[in-house]
Amino acid sequence: YPKPVVALIDGVTMGGGVGISVHGPFRIATERTVFAMPETGIGLFPDVGGTYFLPRCPGETGMYLALTGARLDVTDARYAGIATHVVPHAQHASLLDALCNSADPLEKVLAGHAVLAQDKPRLEGLRPAIDSHFAGSSLEAIFASLAAGKTLFEEQALKTLQTKSPTSLKVAFRQVREGAKLGFEDCMRLEFRLTNRFMRGSDFYEGVRAVIIDKDNTPRWNPPAIGEVDTADVDRYFAPLEGGDLELG
């Protein structure tokens, strides 16, 4: 796109909010930023370009974020590459004025308003554990690795995964692994396939019911366990669409 895009990631930025911000060249976070891709918790998959940007996060953090839906604060978002700059919310009026009226190059304007992180990213401290557990060759391997651990992180991560849609977890695992090898347009074609297949299933509707409509937070996933998700069923999510794939350009 010929015009520079500057996204102000100020507040809760999840799902679609990520999709319209994370792919631009300038992503400005604030102390109010809360980032997450929580789709596996509603029976979907980390879409809006998650296939592309999640595998390109440091180490296995993208897989961790895709499967668990973990939330990141501003420091973690900067560390993970979600944000390119950090500008306090109170400076936004000044930043907007400079972006609109300054003759300086865009990069210089942003650098002049950006601040350095005061705290060490929590995600950085978790990297050894994340990279160890979430590098597994299968979703089952990740579950087994976490189950064998004894730390609070391992216990909480496993407990979180056990609440997610088993089908969504299986699809998201493969999605992130495949996305690491694909260009952006091919990632979009893949997500179009996945979206069509999820719309034909039941977990997305059940997840929305449980989390957003009824808010009972007790989704009845079908199937209810990762061991019951058939490999052939997962393959069908990734197969070319009968009516043709998404055409771009």
C-alpha positions as CSV (number, residue, x, y, z in Angstrom):
1,Y,0.0,0.0,0.0
2,P,1.6,3.3,-1.1
3,K,0.5,5.4,1.9
4,P,2.0,4.8,5.4
5,V,-0.4,3.2,7.9
6,V,0.0,4.0,11.6
7,A,-2.1,2.0,14.0
8,L,-2.7,3.2,17.5
9,I,-3.1,0.1,19.6
10,D,-4.6,1.8,22.6
11,G,-6.6,-0.5,24.8
12,V,-8.0,-4.0,24.2
13,T,-6.8,-5.3,20.8
14,M,-8.0,-8.8,20.1
15,G,-9.2,-10.7,17.0
16,G,-10.4,-8.2,14.4
17,G,-8.6,-5.4,16.1
18,V,-5.4,-7.2,15.6
19,G,-6.2,-7.9,12.0
20,I,-6.5,-4.2,11.1
21,S,-3.4,-3.1,13.0
22,V,-0.7,-5.8,13.1
23,H,0.0,-6.0,9.4
24,G,0.9,-2.3,9.0
25,P,4.5,-1.0,9.2
26,F,3.9,1.2,12.3
27,R,2.1,-0.2,15.3
28,I,2.0,2.1,18.3
29,A,1.1,0.5,21.7
30,T,0.4,2.3,25.0
31,E,0.3,1.4,28.6
32,R,-3.4,0.5,28.1
33,T,-2.7,-2.1,25.4
34,V,-4.0,-5.6,25.9
35,F,-3.3,-7.9,23.0
36,A,-4.7,-11.5,22.5
37,M,-5.8,-13.9,19.8
38,P,-8.5,-15.8,21.8
39,E,-10.2,-17.6,19.0
40,T,-9.6,-21.2,20.1
41,G,-11.8,-20.3,23.2
42,I,-14.8,-19.7,20.9
43,G,-14.3,-22.7,18.6
44,L,-12.6,-20.8,15.8
45,F,-8.9,-20.3,14.8
46,P,-6.6,-17.3,15.0
47,D,-7.6,-15.7,11.8
48,V,-7.2,-12.1,10.4
49,G,-3.7,-12.9,9.3
50,G,-2.7,-15.0,12.3
51,T,-1.4,-17.6,9.9
52,Y,1.2,-15.2,8.8
53,F,2.2,-13.1,11.8
54,L,2.1,-15.7,14.6
55,P,4.7,-18.0,13.2
56,R,7.0,-14.9,12.9
57,C,6.9,-14.0,16.6
58,P,10.1,-14.9,18.5
59,G,10.7,-18.6,19.0
60,E,7.5,-20.5,19.8
61,T,5.6,-17.5,21.3
62,G,3.3,-17.5,18.3
63,M,2.3,-21.0,18.8
64,Y,1.8,-20.3,22.5
65,L,-0.4,-17.3,21.8
66,A,-2.4,-19.1,19.1
67,L,-3.3,-22.1,21.3
68,T,-3.7,-20.5,24.7
69,G,-5.1,-17.0,23.7
70,A,-2.7,-15.6,26.3
71,R,-3.0,-11.8,26.9
72,L,0.0,-9.5,26.4
73,D,0.6,-6.1,28.0
74,V,2.4,-3.3,26.2
75,T,5.9,-4.6,27.2
76,D,5.2,-8.1,26.0
77,A,3.5,-6.8,22.8
78,R,6.7,-4.8,22.0
79,Y,8.9,-7.9,22.7
80,A,6.7,-10.1,20.5
81,G,6.9,-7.8,17.6
82,I,3.2,-7.0,17.8
83,A,4.1,-3.3,18.5
84,T,6.9,-1.4,16.8
85,H,6.8,1.6,19.1
86,V,5.4,2.5,22.6
87,V,3.9,6.0,23.0
88,P,2.0,6.8,26.3
89,H,-1.7,7.4,25.8
90,A,-1.3,11.0,27.2
91,Q,1.0,11.8,24.3
92,H,-1.4,10.7,21.5
93,A,-2.8,14.2,20.9
94,S,0.8,15.5,20.4
95,L,1.6,12.5,18.2
96,L,-1.4,13.0,16.0
97,D,-0.6,16.7,15.6
98,A,2.9,15.8,14.6
99,L,1.8,13.1,12.2
100,C,-0.5,15.5,10.5
101,N,1.6,18.6,10.5
102,S,5.3,17.9,10.9
103,A,7.5,18.1,7.9
104,D,9.9,15.5,9.5
105,P,10.0,11.9,8.2
106,L,7.4,9.6,9.7
107,E,10.1,7.5,11.4
108,K,11.6,10.6,13.1
109,V,8.2,11.7,14.4
110,L,7.5,8.3,15.9
111,A,10.9,8.0,17.4
112,G,10.5,11.5,18.9
113,H,7.4,10.4,20.8
114,A,8.3,6.8,21.6
115,V,9.5,5.7,25.1
116,L,11.6,2.8,26.2
117,A,10.0,0.0,28.2
118,Q,10.5,0.4,31.9
119,D,10.0,-3.3,32.8
120,K,11.5,-6.5,31.5
121,P,8.9,-8.3,29.4
122,R,7.3,-11.2,31.2
123,L,7.2,-13.1,27.9
124,E,11.0,-12.9,27.7
125,G,11.3,-14.6,31.0
126,L,8.9,-17.3,29.9
127,R,10.7,-17.9,26.5
128,P,12.8,-20.9,27.6
129,A,9.7,-22.7,28.8
130,I,7.5,-21.6,25.9
131,D,10.2,-22.6,23.4
132,S,10.7,-26.0,25.1
133,H,7.0,-27.0,25.4
134,F,5.4,-25.5,22.4
135,A,8.0,-26.7,19.9
136,G,6.4,-30.1,20.0
137,S,5.8,-32.0,16.8
138,S,2.1,-32.4,17.6
139,L,-0.6,-31.0,19.8
140,E,-0.4,-34.1,21.8
141,A,3.3,-33.7,22.4
142,I,2.7,-30.1,23.7
143,F,0.0,-31.4,26.1
144,A,2.3,-34.2,27.3
145,S,5.3,-31.9,27.7
146,L,3.3,-29.5,29.8
147,A,1.7,-32.3,31.9
148,A,5.2,-33.6,32.7
149,G,6.2,-30.2,34.1
150,K,5.9,-29.0,37.7
151,T,6.0,-25.2,37.4
152,L,3.1,-22.8,37.8
153,F,3.4,-21.8,34.2
154,E,3.2,-25.4,32.9
155,E,0.2,-26.1,35.2
156,Q,-1.7,-22.9,34.1
157,A,-0.9,-23.4,30.4
158,L,-2.2,-26.9,30.4
159,K,-5.3,-25.9,32.3
160,T,-6.0,-23.2,29.8
161,L,-5.5,-25.5,26.8
162,Q,-8.0,-28.0,28.3
163,T,-10.7,-25.4,28.2
164,K,-10.3,-24.7,24.4
165,S,-12.1,-26.3,21.5
166,P,-10.1,-29.5,20.7
167,T,-10.9,-29.1,17.0
168,S,-9.7,-25.5,17.1
169,L,-6.5,-26.5,18.8
170,K,-5.7,-29.2,16.3
171,V,-6.4,-26.8,13.4
172,A,-4.5,-23.9,15.0
173,F,-1.4,-26.0,15.6
174,R,-1.2,-27.1,12.0
175,Q,-2.1,-23.6,10.8
176,V,0.8,-22.0,12.6
177,R,3.3,-24.7,11.4
178,E,2.1,-24.3,7.8
179,G,2.0,-20.5,8.0
180,A,5.7,-20.4,8.8
181,K,6.4,-21.7,5.3
182,L,3.8,-19.5,3.4
183,G,3.8,-16.0,2.0
184,F,1.1,-13.6,3.1
185,E,-1.3,-14.2,0.1
186,D,-1.1,-18.0,0.6
187,C,-1.8,-17.5,4.3
188,M,-5.0,-15.6,3.3
189,R,-6.1,-18.3,0.9
190,L,-5.6,-20.9,3.7
191,E,-7.6,-18.8,6.2
192,F,-10.4,-18.5,3.7
193,R,-10.5,-22.3,3.5
194,L,-10.5,-22.6,7.3
195,T,-13.2,-20.0,7.8
196,N,-15.5,-21.8,5.3
197,R,-14.9,-25.1,7.1
198,F,-15.5,-23.7,10.6
199,M,-18.8,-22.2,9.4
200,R,-19.9,-25.7,8.5
201,G,-19.0,-27.1,11.9
202,S,-20.6,-26.7,15.3
203,D,-17.8,-25.6,17.8
204,F,-17.8,-21.9,16.6
205,Y,-21.5,-21.5,17.2
206,E,-21.2,-23.3,20.6
207,G,-18.3,-21.2,21.6
208,V,-20.0,-18.0,20.8
209,R,-23.1,-19.2,22.7
210,A,-21.1,-20.1,25.8
211,V,-18.7,-17.1,25.9
212,I,-20.6,-14.2,24.3
213,I,-24.3,-14.9,24.4
214,D,-25.2,-17.0,27.4
215,K,-21.9,-16.3,29.1
216,D,-22.0,-19.5,31.0
217,N,-18.5,-20.3,29.9
218,T,-19.2,-24.0,29.7
219,P,-19.0,-24.8,26.0
220,R,-19.9,-28.4,24.9
221,W,-17.2,-29.0,22.3
222,N,-17.8,-31.7,19.7
223,P,-15.6,-33.8,19.9
224,P,-14.8,-33.0,23.6
225,A,-11.2,-34.1,23.7
226,I,-8.1,-33.8,21.4
227,G,-7.7,-37.5,21.2
228,E,-11.2,-37.7,19.6
229,V,-10.4,-35.3,16.8
230,D,-9.9,-37.4,13.7
231,T,-6.9,-36.6,11.6
232,A,-8.9,-36.9,8.4
233,D,-11.3,-34.3,9.7
234,V,-8.4,-31.9,10.3
235,D,-7.1,-32.5,6.8
236,R,-10.5,-31.5,5.4
237,Y,-10.2,-28.1,7.0
238,F,-7.0,-27.5,4.9
239,A,-8.2,-29.0,1.6
240,P,-9.0,-26.8,-1.4
241,L,-12.6,-25.5,-1.4
242,E,-15.0,-27.3,-3.7
243,G,-16.2,-24.0,-5.2
244,G,-12.6,-22.7,-5.7
245,D,-10.2,-20.9,-3.4
246,L,-9.9,-17.2,-2.7
247,E,-8.5,-15.2,-5.6
248,L,-6.4,-12.2,-4.7
249,G,-5.0,-9.5,-6.9
